[in-house]
Amino acid sequence: MSLTLYSYWRSTASYRTRIALNLKGLEYEIKPVHLVKDGGEQHLESYHRLNPAELVPTLVDEDEDIILNQSLSIITFLDERYPEPYRLLPQHAVEKARVTALAQDIACEIQPICNLRVLNALKSRYGASQDNVSQWAAYWIEQGFKGIEQRLQTQAGKYCFDFDVTLADVCLVPQVYNANRFGVDMGNFPLISKIADNCNQLEAFQNAAPENQPDAPR
């Protein structure tokens, strides 16, 4: 086994990377990086050498001596290196741009401002309570989901784009997990909910779920 994923069980970016690895049918080893314990294991010198940004995930291919970070870049690499059993990004330029745009709506617009280090900073630097922090995260998820729900009206089938799982679905499901975690009323987003439910029937998504990770609390 040459692929190692440095991951945290509840990290959204790690979650989407696990989904992609599973969909590709790739064997990989998970090395947990606890983002909270002892001030955060991502700050250890051993991990800093792998990923100076001190974020997860990091993917290491020991056979090829490759170290990659940033989930979207990792998934794009996997899609190009391992196009079978199917691609997560369409080859047609316009369709590829549409899938990428929806994925970036989530991974670049919603998720970063609800990330653990942002939420921690709201508490430690600006005196926000845990309720304030949860309200902050829920608000920004709702704002992002409003646009996505509308966009899906014209393009969704069983999944975000017709009947094929794409990068958009890989990004959407972890964000729905976060939405439920922070108390977002998903009844306001029936199409997003339906797509997430369809994805979560697939083994690749189930095996990537936070509660099924080796470092998840038992």
Secondary structure, 3 states (H helix, E strand, C coil): CCEEEEECCCCHHHHHHHHHHHHCCCCCEEEECCCCHHHCHHHCHHHHHHCCCCCCCEEEECCCCEEEECHHHHHHHHHHHCCCCCCCCCCCHHHHHHHHHHHHHHHHHHHHHHCHHHHHHHHHCCCCCHHHHHHHHHHHHHHHHHHHHHHHCCCECCCCEECECCHHHHHHHHHHHHHHHCCCCHHHCHHHHHHHHHHCCCHHHHHHCHHHCCCCCC
